[in-house]
Amino acid sequence: MSLEKAKAFLDHVGRDSKLRTQVQTPGHKALLEVLAVAKKHGFECTGAELHNALREKFGATHIPAAKNDDEANCLLLAAR
């Protein structure tokens, strides 16, 4: 698991519209589903790593860094 894998997964989702629809579910259940989809595609990472990758990717420095507890992390993937 790594931040690099989380970043690579975000890039992969950005290029694959079908995959984006699989990861657009609200709530904590969504985080677990997104992590399962990432793992299925070879990108194993934690919710915290994915949170931090999103934070870095979008330059969202005003959003706090992830907690080690995935229940405390927020995740949003949306189509542009």
FENJOKA-V55264 format. One record per backbone hydrogen bond with DSSP energy under -1.0 kcal/mol. NH is the residue of the N-H (numbers start at 1). CO is the residue of the C=O. Records with the same first field share a line. If there is no record, write none. Layout:
BEGIN
NH=CO ; CO
END
This chain:
BEGIN
6=2
7=3
8=4
9=5
10=6
11=7
12=8
13=9
14=10
15=11
20=16
21=17
32=28
33=29
34=30
35=31
36=32
37=33
38=34
39=35
40=36
41=37
42=39
43=38
50=46
51=47
52=48
53=49
54=50
55=51
56=52
57=53
58=54
59=56
60=55
61=59
63=60
72=69
73=70
END
